[in-house]
Amino acid sequence: MTKDRATTYEEPEDSFRNIARLWNAYLAAKLDPEITSADVANMMILLKVARLTNNPGHYDSALDVAGYAACLADVASSPPSPVQEVDS
């Protein structure tokens, strides 16, 4: 399974490293440390951008960026709702 994905994207450790770089930069630029639903949409877009960096012609990843951007637009146009904490 991972060999097929590595062919499409890259080795998992390289992919995760690239995703971490983008997410770290995004989170470092935030003024509010709490992660919002809009942040999740943005970070999922960045995950796809990291994948597209290795394989810019991968149609599904480009389509996913558009889908997450549409979700972001929906989230941004609705009133914020509190994030529920998960009991551990």
C-alpha atoms as an extended CHARMM CRD file, in Angstrom:
* protein
*
        88  EXT
         1         1  MET       CA              0.0000000000        0.0000000000        0.0000000000  PROA      1               0.0000000000
         2         2  THR       CA              2.6580000000        2.5520000000        0.9360000000  PROA      2               0.0000000000
         3         3  LYS       CA              4.6660000000        1.7920000000       -2.2200000000  PROA      3               0.0000000000
         4         4  ASP       CA              1.6750000000        2.7570000000       -4.3940000000  PROA      4               0.0000000000
         5         5  ARG       CA              1.1730000000        5.9600000000       -2.4250000000  PROA      5               0.0000000000
         6         6  ALA       CA              4.9000000000        6.7400000000       -2.5580000000  PROA      6               0.0000000000
         7         7  THR       CA              4.7340000000        6.5310000000       -6.3400000000  PROA      7               0.0000000000
         8         8  THR       CA              1.8740000000        9.0340000000       -6.4120000000  PROA      8               0.0000000000
         9         9  TYR       CA              3.0890000000       11.3490000000       -3.6600000000  PROA      9               0.0000000000
        10        10  GLU       CA              6.4550000000       10.5050000000       -2.1000000000  PROA      10              0.0000000000
        11        11  GLU       CA              7.7900000000        8.4030000000        0.7560000000  PROA      11              0.0000000000
        12        12  PRO       CA              5.6290000000        8.9450000000        3.8630000000  PROA      12              0.0000000000
        13        13  GLU       CA              8.4530000000       10.3760000000        5.9620000000  PROA      13              0.0000000000
        14        14  ASP       CA              9.2540000000       12.9320000000        3.2270000000  PROA      14              0.0000000000
        15        15  SER       CA              5.5980000000       13.7830000000        2.7210000000  PROA      15              0.0000000000
        16        16  PHE       CA              5.0070000000       14.2010000000        6.4560000000  PROA      16              0.0000000000
        17        17  ARG       CA              8.1200000000       16.3760000000        6.7710000000  PROA      17              0.0000000000
        18        18  ASN       CA              6.8560000000       18.6870000000        4.0140000000  PROA      18              0.0000000000
        19        19  ILE       CA              3.3790000000       18.8230000000        5.5470000000  PROA      19              0.0000000000
        20        20  ALA       CA              4.8980000000       19.6010000000        8.9660000000  PROA      20              0.0000000000
        21        21  ARG       CA              6.9130000000       22.4790000000        7.4860000000  PROA      21              0.0000000000
        22        22  LEU       CA              3.8080000000       24.0450000000        5.9760000000  PROA      22              0.0000000000
        23        23  TRP       CA              1.6990000000       23.5020000000        9.0890000000  PROA      23              0.0000000000
        24        24  ASN       CA              4.4360000000       24.8760000000       11.3630000000  PROA      24              0.0000000000
        25        25  ALA       CA              4.7100000000       28.0070000000        9.2210000000  PROA      25              0.0000000000
        26        26  TYR       CA              0.9370000000       28.4160000000        9.2290000000  PROA      26              0.0000000000
        27        27  LEU       CA              0.6210000000       27.9370000000       12.9870000000  PROA      27              0.0000000000
        28        28  ALA       CA              3.5800000000       30.2450000000       13.6850000000  PROA      28              0.0000000000
        29        29  ALA       CA              1.8100000000       33.0300000000       11.7790000000  PROA      29              0.0000000000
        30        30  LYS       CA             -1.3910000000       32.7040000000       13.8290000000  PROA      30              0.0000000000
        31        31  LEU       CA             -1.9910000000       35.2900000000       16.5320000000  PROA      31              0.0000000000
        32        32  ASP       CA             -4.5400000000       33.1390000000       18.3920000000  PROA      32              0.0000000000
        33        33  PRO       CA             -3.1710000000       29.7600000000       19.5310000000  PROA      33              0.0000000000
        34        34  GLU       CA             -6.5700000000       28.0420000000       19.4100000000  PROA      34              0.0000000000
        35        35  ILE       CA             -7.1280000000       26.0250000000       16.2320000000  PROA      35              0.0000000000
        36        36  THR       CA            -10.4470000000       26.8570000000       14.5810000000  PROA      36              0.0000000000
        37        37  SER       CA            -12.4650000000       25.0450000000       11.9530000000  PROA      37              0.0000000000
        38        38  ALA       CA            -11.1470000000       27.5460000000        9.3930000000  PROA      38              0.0000000000
        39        39  ASP       CA             -7.6050000000       26.6390000000       10.4560000000  PROA      39              0.0000000000
        40        40  VAL       CA             -8.3870000000       22.9680000000        9.8720000000  PROA      40              0.0000000000
        41        41  ALA       CA             -9.6180000000       23.7370000000        6.3510000000  PROA      41              0.0000000000
        42        42  ASN       CA             -6.4930000000       25.8070000000        5.6600000000  PROA      42              0.0000000000
        43        43  MET       CA             -4.2130000000       23.1190000000        7.0250000000  PROA      43              0.0000000000
        44        44  MET       CA             -5.9140000000       20.4360000000        4.9380000000  PROA      44              0.0000000000
        45        45  ILE       CA             -5.3460000000       22.6410000000        1.8840000000  PROA      45              0.0000000000
        46        46  LEU       CA             -1.6800000000       22.8680000000        2.9050000000  PROA      46              0.0000000000
        47        47  LEU       CA             -1.5260000000       19.0710000000        3.1830000000  PROA      47              0.0000000000
        48        48  LYS       CA             -2.6960000000       18.8450000000       -0.4140000000  PROA      48              0.0000000000
        49        49  VAL       CA             -0.2780000000       21.6060000000       -1.4700000000  PROA      49              0.0000000000
        50        50  ALA       CA              2.5730000000       19.5800000000        0.0530000000  PROA      50              0.0000000000
        51        51  ARG       CA              1.4900000000       16.5940000000       -2.0210000000  PROA      51              0.0000000000
        52        52  LEU       CA              1.1270000000       18.7060000000       -5.1580000000  PROA      52              0.0000000000
        53        53  THR       CA              4.6620000000       19.9900000000       -4.6800000000  PROA      53              0.0000000000
        54        54  ASN       CA              5.9180000000       16.4780000000       -5.3930000000  PROA      54              0.0000000000
        55        55  ASN       CA              3.3280000000       15.6620000000       -8.0670000000  PROA      55              0.0000000000
        56        56  PRO       CA              1.8180000000       18.8940000000       -9.4880000000  PROA      56              0.0000000000
        57        57  GLY       CA             -0.2830000000       17.0600000000      -12.0440000000  PROA      57              0.0000000000
        58        58  HSD       CA             -2.1410000000       14.8590000000       -9.5560000000  PROA      58              0.0000000000
        59        59  TYR       CA             -5.7460000000       15.6820000000      -10.4040000000  PROA      59              0.0000000000
        60        60  ASP       CA             -7.3170000000       14.2880000000       -7.2190000000  PROA      60              0.0000000000
        61        61  SER       CA             -5.1140000000       16.4180000000       -4.9660000000  PROA      61              0.0000000000
        62        62  ALA       CA             -5.9340000000       19.5620000000       -6.9710000000  PROA      62              0.0000000000
        63        63  LEU       CA             -9.6240000000       18.6990000000       -6.7740000000  PROA      63              0.0000000000
        64        64  ASP       CA             -9.2860000000       18.1750000000       -3.0110000000  PROA      64              0.0000000000
        65        65  VAL       CA             -7.7670000000       21.6760000000       -2.6660000000  PROA      65              0.0000000000
        66        66  ALA       CA            -10.8570000000       23.0810000000       -4.3790000000  PROA      66              0.0000000000
        67        67  GLY       CA            -13.1130000000       21.0530000000       -2.0970000000  PROA      67              0.0000000000
        68        68  TYR       CA            -11.3470000000       22.2000000000        1.0650000000  PROA      68              0.0000000000
        69        69  ALA       CA            -11.4460000000       25.7990000000       -0.2090000000  PROA      69              0.0000000000
        70        70  ALA       CA            -15.2030000000       25.4620000000       -0.6780000000  PROA      70              0.0000000000
        71        71  CYS       CA            -15.4770000000       24.0990000000        2.8740000000  PROA      71              0.0000000000
        72        72  LEU       CA            -13.3970000000       27.0400000000        4.0920000000  PROA      72              0.0000000000
        73        73  ALA       CA            -15.7790000000       29.4660000000        2.3600000000  PROA      73              0.0000000000
        74        74  ASP       CA            -18.7270000000       27.7720000000        4.0950000000  PROA      74              0.0000000000
        75        75  VAL       CA            -16.9990000000       27.8930000000        7.4700000000  PROA      75              0.0000000000
        76        76  ALA       CA            -15.9970000000       31.5270000000        7.0130000000  PROA      76              0.0000000000
        77        77  SER       CA            -19.5380000000       32.5720000000        6.1070000000  PROA      77              0.0000000000
        78        78  SER       CA            -21.1650000000       30.9510000000        9.1290000000  PROA      78              0.0000000000
        79        79  PRO       CA            -21.0040000000       32.2210000000       12.6990000000  PROA      79              0.0000000000
        80        80  PRO       CA            -18.2150000000       30.6720000000       14.7730000000  PROA      80              0.0000000000
        81        81  SER       CA            -19.2150000000       27.8730000000       17.0800000000  PROA      81              0.0000000000
        82        82  PRO       CA            -17.2620000000       26.7440000000       20.1090000000  PROA      82              0.0000000000
        83        83  VAL       CA            -14.9390000000       23.7880000000       19.6960000000  PROA      83              0.0000000000
        84        84  GLN       CA            -15.8570000000       20.9200000000       21.9950000000  PROA      84              0.0000000000
        85        85  GLU       CA            -13.0040000000       19.5370000000       24.0720000000  PROA      85              0.0000000000
        86        86  VAL       CA            -12.5160000000       15.7840000000       23.9870000000  PROA      86              0.0000000000
        87        87  ASP       CA            -12.4820000000       14.0710000000       27.3570000000  PROA      87              0.0000000000
        88        88  SER       CA             -9.3690000000       11.9810000000       27.8330000000  PROA      88              0.0000000000
